[in-house]
Amino acid sequence: MINKRLLIIGVVIAIAFGAAIFYMAFAMGPKAPVLVIAAKEDIHAGMRVDQIPEESLAKIPLSGDSLLLNSYLTEASWLSIQSAGGVIVRNVYQYEAIPLSSIASEGNPRVSDIPELGLTDPNLVVVSLKNAGVPNAIRPGDRVDLVVAVVQRDERFELSSPQATLEVFEEVNPDFTPTPTPEFTPTPTITPTPTIAPDYPLAKVIVQYAGVAAVQRDERGSGDGIELGEITAIDVVIPRAAVEFVMMADAAGQLGLSLLSPMVEGETDQSPTLGAHFEDLLDLFKSDRYLLTE
């Protein structure tokens, strides 16, 4: 009886041991290779995606670390990039697996990691804002308006008046025959554009419908891994022409980002804004009080 029990226990142990070996050998063994796209011939930087002939590409199986494999062009990512368009930003040589970092395209899945790969429009740039007020729920891909608020005039940014030029008079040589002075024709007086003396504080939207490329947060180690803290910086895609205004707004005022609804149509909803100053707030206060008390 005892021998029979020992036999049963031994069989159970053997089955469990065999199952463990099977799991280690197959379930945790090397994964199936991933098909990535390689170049049959050199592809030079500057070539547009739609100019790359299909016959110059080939699918090859690669095995290894999944993070490394995700950095290469696959059939799925190639279809996404083809539909979005783009350009090759660095040379890809013959027989080389094509890295996603070599293609600038809005369809490139690495855009969230490398924001400049999404800049297919030369009139757009990425700026990093570290002092802006940002909603805590903001995420890459969101759309925002950039608003600057200036509390008061800062004398550090005042332009100094030009200094008077000292004129030097020389004695006239009596033997010198002066050249006839040409007749002076007065320049027509140009009516200057009236300047607006702003009332402080004031606020103004300076960029509309800007895309959020990346959000950087404090990282704190904990027992459960890495815990993300407060936002330390945010990368925003803005028009190149607006860079100077955004940098000045960040230096001379308080820059804030307002998170927009995904239902906003960026191409049709953009329009100039009047801006607001303290007198506008007082006027609104008086208007609402008048309506409610009349």
C-alpha positions in Angstrom: 0.0 0.0 0.0 2.8 2.3 1.0 4.7 1.6 -2.3 1.6 2.4 -4.3 1.3 5.8 -2.6 4.9 6.5 -3.2 4.4 5.5 -6.9 1.5 7.9 -7.3 3.4 10.8 -5.6 6.4 10.1 -7.9 4.2 10.2 -11.0 2.6 13.5 -9.9 6.0 15.0 -9.3 7.2 13.8 -12.7 4.2 15.3 -14.4 4.6 18.6 -12.6 8.3 18.7 -13.4 7.7 17.9 -17.1 5.1 20.6 -17.3 7.5 23.1 -15.8 10.2 22.2 -18.4 7.6 22.5 -21.2 6.6 26.0 -20.0 10.2 27.2 -19.7 11.1 25.8 -23.1 8.2 27.0 -25.1 6.2 29.7 -23.2 9.2 31.6 -22.0 11.5 30.7 -24.9 12.4 33.0 -27.8 9.4 34.5 -29.5 8.5 34.1 -33.1 10.4 36.4 -35.4 8.8 39.7 -36.5 8.6 40.7 -40.1 10.3 44.1 -40.6 10.9 46.0 -43.8 14.4 46.4 -45.2 15.9 48.3 -48.1 17.0 46.4 -51.2 18.8 49.5 -52.4 20.0 52.8 -50.8 17.3 55.2 -49.9 18.6 58.8 -49.6 17.6 61.5 -47.1 15.1 63.9 -48.7 13.2 61.3 -50.7 9.5 61.5 -50.2 7.7 58.4 -49.0 5.4 58.3 -52.0 8.5 58.2 -54.3 9.9 54.9 -52.8 9.1 52.1 -55.2 7.6 48.9 -53.6 10.2 46.7 -55.4 13.0 48.4 -53.5 11.6 47.1 -50.2 11.7 43.6 -48.7 10.3 41.9 -45.6 12.8 40.1 -43.4 12.3 38.2 -40.2 14.0 39.5 -37.1 14.1 38.0 -33.6 15.2 39.6 -30.3 14.2 42.2 -27.8 10.6 43.4 -28.4 11.5 47.0 -27.6 14.2 46.9 -30.3 11.9 45.3 -32.9 9.3 48.0 -32.3 11.7 50.6 -33.5 11.8 49.2 -37.0 9.4 49.7 -39.9 6.7 46.9 -40.2 4.0 46.4 -42.8 1.4 47.9 -40.5 3.4 51.1 -39.7 4.4 51.4 -43.4 0.8 51.4 -44.5 0.0 54.1 -41.9 3.0 56.2 -43.0 2.1 55.8 -46.7 -1.4 57.1 -46.1 -0.1 60.1 -44.1 2.8 60.9 -46.4 6.3 62.0 -45.2 9.9 62.2 -46.0 13.1 60.2 -45.3 15.3 62.3 -42.9 18.5 60.1 -42.9 20.1 57.7 -45.4 19.0 54.1 -45.3 21.5 51.8 -46.9 21.1 48.6 -48.9 20.2 45.5 -46.8 19.5 47.6 -43.7 16.3 47.2 -41.8 14.5 50.6 -41.9 14.3 52.3 -38.5 11.2 54.4 -37.8 13.5 57.2 -36.7 14.5 57.7 -40.3 11.0 58.7 -41.5 9.3 62.0 -40.7 5.6 61.5 -41.0 2.4 62.1 -39.0 1.6 58.4 -39.5 4.9 57.3 -37.8 4.1 55.6 -34.5 7.3 57.0 -33.0 6.0 60.6 -33.2 5.1 60.5 -29.6 8.7 59.6 -28.6 10.4 61.8 -31.2 8.2 64.9 -31.8 10.2 66.3 -34.7 9.3 63.2 -36.8 5.8 64.6 -36.9 6.9 68.0 -38.3 6.2 67.4 -42.0 5.2 71.1 -42.3 8.4 73.3 -42.4 6.3 76.2 -41.0 5.9 74.4 -37.7 8.3 74.0 -34.8 8.3 72.4 -31.3 9.0 74.5 -28.3 9.4 73.3 -24.7 7.6 75.3 -22.1 8.7 74.9 -18.5 7.0 77.8 -16.8 3.5 77.6 -18.3 0.4 76.9 -16.4 -0.8 73.5 -17.7 -4.0 71.5 -16.9 -2.9 68.3 -15.1 -5.0 66.1 -17.3 -3.1 67.1 -20.5 -1.8 64.4 -22.7 0.2 64.1 -26.0 -2.1 64.7 -28.9 -4.3 67.2 -27.1 -5.0 70.6 -28.6 -4.4 73.8 -26.6 -4.6 77.6 -26.9 -1.6 79.6 -25.6 -2.6 82.6 -23.5 -0.4 85.2 -22.0 -1.3 87.4 -19.0 0.8 90.4 -18.1 0.2 91.9 -14.7 2.1 95.1 -15.1 4.7 96.8 -17.3 8.2 95.5 -16.5 10.9 98.2 -16.8 13.4 95.6 -17.8 11.7 95.4 -21.2 11.5 99.2 -21.8 13.4 100.4 -24.8 15.8 103.2 -24.1 15.4 106.5 -26.1 18.1 107.0 -28.7 21.0 109.3 -27.7 21.4 112.7 -29.4 24.1 112.7 -32.1 26.8 115.3 -31.5 27.4 117.4 -34.6 31.0 118.5 -35.5 31.4 121.8 -37.4 34.6 122.3 -39.4 36.0 125.7 -40.5 35.3 126.5 -44.1 38.3 126.9 -46.5 38.0 130.3 -48.3 39.5 128.7 -51.5 36.9 126.0 -51.6 34.1 126.3 -54.1 31.0 124.7 -52.6 29.0 122.3 -54.6 25.5 123.7 -55.5 23.0 122.5 -52.9 20.3 120.4 -54.6 16.8 121.7 -54.2 15.1 120.2 -51.1 11.9 118.4 -51.7 10.0 117.9 -48.5 8.9 114.3 -47.8 5.1 113.9 -47.5 4.1 113.7 -43.9 2.9 110.1 -43.1 0.1 109.8 -40.6 1.4 107.3 -38.0 -0.8 104.4 -37.0 -2.3 105.2 -33.6 -0.8 103.3 -30.7 -2.9 101.7 -28.0 -1.9 102.3 -24.5 -2.9 99.1 -22.7 -4.4 99.0 -19.3 -2.7 96.4 -17.1 -3.3 93.7 -16.2 -4.1 92.2 -19.7 -4.5 88.8 -21.3 -4.3 87.7 -24.9 -4.5 84.5 -26.9 -1.3 84.4 -29.0 -1.5 80.8 -30.5 -4.7 78.9 -31.3 -5.1 75.1 -31.7 -1.5 74.1 -30.9 -0.7 70.4 -30.7 0.8 68.9 -27.6 3.8 66.8 -28.7 5.1 65.5 -25.3 4.5 65.9 -21.6 7.3 65.6 -19.1 6.6 64.8 -15.4 8.5 64.2 -12.2 9.4 60.6 -11.8 9.6 59.1 -8.3 10.7 55.6 -7.4 8.4 53.6 -5.2 7.9 50.0 -4.2 5.4 49.5 -7.1 7.7 51.0 -9.7 7.9 54.5 -11.0 5.3 57.1 -9.9 4.7 60.1 -12.1 4.4 63.4 -10.4 3.7 67.0 -11.4 4.3 68.3 -15.0 7.8 69.8 -15.4 7.7 70.7 -19.0 5.5 70.4 -22.1 6.4 70.3 -25.8 4.0 72.2 -28.0 3.8 72.4 -31.8 3.3 76.0 -32.9 3.7 78.1 -36.1 7.3 79.2 -36.7 6.2 82.8 -37.0 4.8 82.7 -33.4 8.0 81.5 -31.7 9.2 85.1 -30.8 5.8 86.0 -29.3 5.7 82.8 -27.3 9.2 83.2 -25.9 8.5 86.9 -25.0 5.2 85.9 -23.4 7.0 83.3 -21.4 9.7 85.9 -20.3 7.5 89.0 -19.7 4.3 87.5 -18.5 2.5 84.5 -17.3 1.9 81.9 -20.0 -1.0 79.5 -19.7 -2.4 76.6 -21.8 -6.1 76.1 -22.1 -7.1 72.5 -23.1 -9.5 72.4 -26.0 -12.4 70.1 -26.8 -11.6 67.4 -29.4 -14.7 68.7 -31.2 -12.9 72.0 -32.1 -12.2 72.3 -35.8 -8.7 73.8 -36.0 -8.9 75.0 -39.6 -12.2 76.7 -39.3 -12.5 77.9 -35.7 -9.4 80.1 -35.5 -10.1 83.8 -35.5 -8.5 86.9 -34.0 -9.3 87.6 -30.4 -9.8 91.0 -28.8 -7.8 90.3 -25.7 -8.9 91.4 -22.3 -7.7 94.0 -19.7 -8.9 95.1 -16.3 -11.3 97.7 -17.7 -13.1 94.9 -19.7 -13.6 93.0 -16.5 -15.1 96.1 -14.8 -17.4 96.7 -17.7 -18.6 93.1 -17.5 -19.1 93.5 -13.8 -21.2 96.6 -14.3 -23.2 95.2 -17.2 -24.2 92.0 -15.4 -25.1 94.0 -12.2 -27.2 96.4 -14.3 -29.1 93.5 -15.9 -29.8 91.8 -12.6 -30.9 94.8 -10.7 -32.9 96.7 -13.3 
